[in-house]
């Protein structure tokens, strides 16, 4: 089974982008190289994968993606550093 992934990218302008995919290598390549899609990251290249979590289903991934997107930037940075905190 292909792992489903929620991820955080660090953009060249130091902003963070959260997304989800069922193929992280392909998606990272798209964020850095495609001329279409992902306008946010396209104008902030290069992007670097700084965090990811894998799940069994896309519904789990989407739920987690929404949780992460609601976090303040400093809370996302804490997550990236691996410091445990409660939602």
C-alpha positions in Angstrom: 0.0 0.0 0.0 1.2 3.5 -0.9 1.8 5.7 2.2 -0.5 8.7 2.4 1.5 11.7 3.5 0.8 15.1 5.1 3.8 17.4 4.7 5.2 20.8 5.5 7.5 22.7 3.1 9.8 25.6 3.9 9.8 28.1 1.1 12.7 30.3 0.0 11.0 33.3 1.7 10.8 31.4 5.0 7.1 30.8 4.8 5.6 27.3 5.5 3.3 25.4 3.2 1.2 22.4 4.3 -0.1 19.8 1.9 -0.9 16.2 1.4 -0.2 13.5 -1.2 0.0 9.8 -1.9 3.4 10.3 -3.6 5.7 12.6 -1.6 8.7 12.4 -4.0 6.6 13.2 -7.0 4.8 16.0 -5.2 8.0 17.7 -4.0 9.3 17.6 -7.5 6.1 19.2 -8.8 6.4 22.0 -6.1 10.0 22.8 -7.3 9.7 22.3 -11.0 6.2 22.5 -12.6 5.1 25.7 -14.3 1.5 25.0 -13.3 -0.2 23.9 -10.1 0.7 25.1 -6.5 0.9 28.8 -7.3 1.9 29.5 -3.6 5.1 27.5 -3.8 5.8 28.2 -7.5 6.6 31.8 -6.6 8.5 30.9 -3.5 11.0 28.4 -4.9 13.0 26.5 -4.0 11.0 24.6 -1.4 12.4 22.1 1.1 10.6 19.3 2.8 11.0 19.9 6.5 8.3 17.6 8.0 6.0 14.8 7.2 3.6 12.2 8.7 2.2 9.1 7.0 -1.2 7.5 7.4 -3.2 4.6 6.1 -6.0 6.5 4.5 -6.4 9.9 2.7 -9.2 10.8 5.0 -6.8 10.6 8.0 -4.2 12.6 6.0 -6.8 15.3 5.1 -7.9 15.5 8.7 -4.4 16.0 9.9 -3.6 18.5 7.1 -6.5 20.6 8.3 -5.3 20.5 11.9 -1.8 21.6 10.9 -3.1 24.4 8.7 -4.9 25.8 11.6 -1.7 26.1 13.7 0.1 29.3 14.1 3.5 29.5 12.4 5.4 29.1 15.7 3.4 26.0 16.5 4.3 24.5 13.1 7.9 25.3 13.8 7.6 23.5 17.1 6.1 20.5 15.3 9.0 20.6 12.8 11.6 20.6 15.6 9.9 17.5 17.1 8.8 19.1 20.4 5.6 17.4 21.5 2.6 19.6 22.3 -1.2 19.2 22.8 -3.7 20.5 20.3 
